[in-house]
Amino acid sequence: GITEVNNDVTVTATVENNATDDITGTIEWKVRSVSVEPPSSEKQPLSVQRNQHVVSTYTFSMPCSGFADIECELKTSLSEKPIRVKHRLGADVEGILSSLTREKDFFAFWKESLSQLAGVSPAFQMTPQPAKPDSNVRLYEVSMQSFGDVCVRGWLEIPKQDGVFPAILRVPGYGQNMKPVGGQENLIIFSFNPRGHGNSQDDIPGKPHDFWIRGLDSKDSYFYRGAYLDCIRAMDFLCSRKDVDQNRIAVWGGSQGGGFAFATASLDQRVDLCIADIPFLCDWVNYFKLTHWEEMDTWIAAKPHRSWSDTLRTMSYFDTMNLCERVTCPTIMSIGLQDQICPPTTSFSAFNRIRGEEKTYKIYPARGHGLGKEHQEHIWQQIKKRFQAVQ
C-alpha cells in the first residue's frame, strides 16, 4: 500500500456475474485525496455474461507525499444502488506536513491550564481490590482529584515482589472503559479512565458519547481540556510512587487514546516512551475533509453564533498536530492503512511534527480502525525490550 512518489500503481477490480442473465453497466474509478488535486473520474463500459467475470484496471501515481483513496463504483440495471469498494495507498508518508493552526496564545493557554491543574490537590487514594488467586500482582482502584476538582480513577497493578519497575499509563479510546490487564510481569500498569470514561463518571457522565462536542463553544470549557489534564494528573500519580522507575514511564493508547498519548507526551516531559495506535485528535482541518459526521453538523447548526471556522479555531487548541513538536521521547505510532475513522493523513500530520530523534511507525496495509491482538502482543514486547535496555 505504500509506494514511491510518481510510481505507477495499478489497481484491479474483478466483477463476477452470479445472476441468471447477462449484465451491462459501467465501472467508474475515482480518486479522493487532500494531498493532491484528484484526476477526473474514469468510466468504463461493462458487460458480463452470466457465470462469467471481467477484470477492470486503473493506474494512478502519487505526485507528492500523501495518501489517496482509489474508489471503484459499479452501476448495473440489476441494482438500484451502486456497489462501491475502495483501497488506500500512500507515498513518502514521512514527508506529510499539514499547516499548523495554532492561535497566538496557544502555548500560553496550555501553560495556564497546567498551572491550574497544579493548584488542585490530587488527594490520591488507593483501595485494594481482590485479585485472582494465582495472580502475580496486587490490584488497587486509584482515585484522584483533577482539573476543575473532578474525581477520576483508574486501576493499578503492581508486581507482588519488591522492587522498582517500569510503568505503563494506559489511556482509553472514545468512550472505552479501561480495566486491569493482568499477566504482565515486572511492570507497573495503570489503566486510567479520564473524566466521563469507565469508573471516572462521578462528576462527568459518560453518556451520551458526545465528548468531542461538549463545551465546544469555548476552549476554556471544551471537554478535551479537562481530559488532557486528567492524563497529566495520572502521570503525577505514577511519578509520586517510589516503586516506579522515573526513567521508564510509557503512555499508550489507541484511537482517542492515541491522541491522549501524543498530548500527554507533549505536555509532560516525564513521559519516556509514547505509543500511539491509530491516533485520533489530529489535524482537524483535514480530518473533516476526509470524514463526515452528522453529529458535528447538527451541533454547529443548533446555534446561530456557531460556524465551522469558529469550531475549528476552538478545536485547534486540542489538535495534537499543534502540540507534537514538544514530544522529545521515543515514539511508536501504528496505523491501519484502510482506516476510515482516523485517516492516516491526519495521524502522520501529527507524527511528522515530533522532534524527538527516535520515532518509528508501523503501517498495516489491510487493517482499518483496529490493529488486532497480534499488534497488542507486539507492543507489549516492544515495551519490555526498550525498558529492559534502560538501566
HELIX and SHEET records of a PDB file:
HELIX    1   1 VAL A   93  GLY A   95  5                                   3    
HELIX    2   2 PHE A  106  ALA A  118  1                                  13    
HELIX    3   3 PHE A  147  ASP A  149  5                                   3    
HELIX    4   4 PHE A  211  ILE A  213  5                                   3    
HELIX    5   5 PHE A  223  CYS A  239  1                                  17    
HELIX    6   6 GLN A  256  LEU A  267  1                                  12    
HELIX    7   7 TRP A  284  LEU A  290  1                                   7    
HELIX    8   8 GLU A  294  ALA A  301  1                                   8    
HELIX    9   9 TRP A  308  SER A  316  1                                   9    
HELIX   10  10 THR A  320  LEU A  323  1                                   4    
HELIX   11  11 CYS A  324  ARG A  326  5                                   3    
HELIX   12  12 PRO A  344  PHE A  351  1                                   8    
HELIX   13  13 LYS A  373  GLN A  388  1                                  16    
SHEET    1   A 5 ILE A   2  THR A   3  0                                        
SHEET    2   A 5 ILE A  83  ALA A  91  1                                        
SHEET    3   A 5 GLY A  66  THR A  76 -1                                        
SHEET    4   A 5 ILE A  23  ARG A  32 -1                                        
SHEET    5   A 5 GLU A  42  VAL A  48 -1                                        
SHEET    1   B 2 VAL A   9  GLU A  16  0                                        
SHEET    2   B 2 HIS A  53  PHE A  60 -1                                        
SHEET    1   C 9 GLN A 125  GLN A 129  0                                        
SHEET    2   C 9 VAL A 137  SER A 146 -1                                        
SHEET    3   C 9 VAL A 150  PRO A 159 -1                                        
SHEET    4   C 9 ILE A 188  ASN A 193 -1                                        
SHEET    5   C 9 PHE A 165  VAL A 171  1                                        
SHEET    6   C 9 VAL A 244  GLY A 254  1                                        
SHEET    7   C 9 LEU A 273  ASP A 277  1                                        
SHEET    8   C 9 THR A 331  GLY A 336  1                                        
SHEET    9   C 9 LYS A 359  TYR A 364  1                                        
END                                                                             
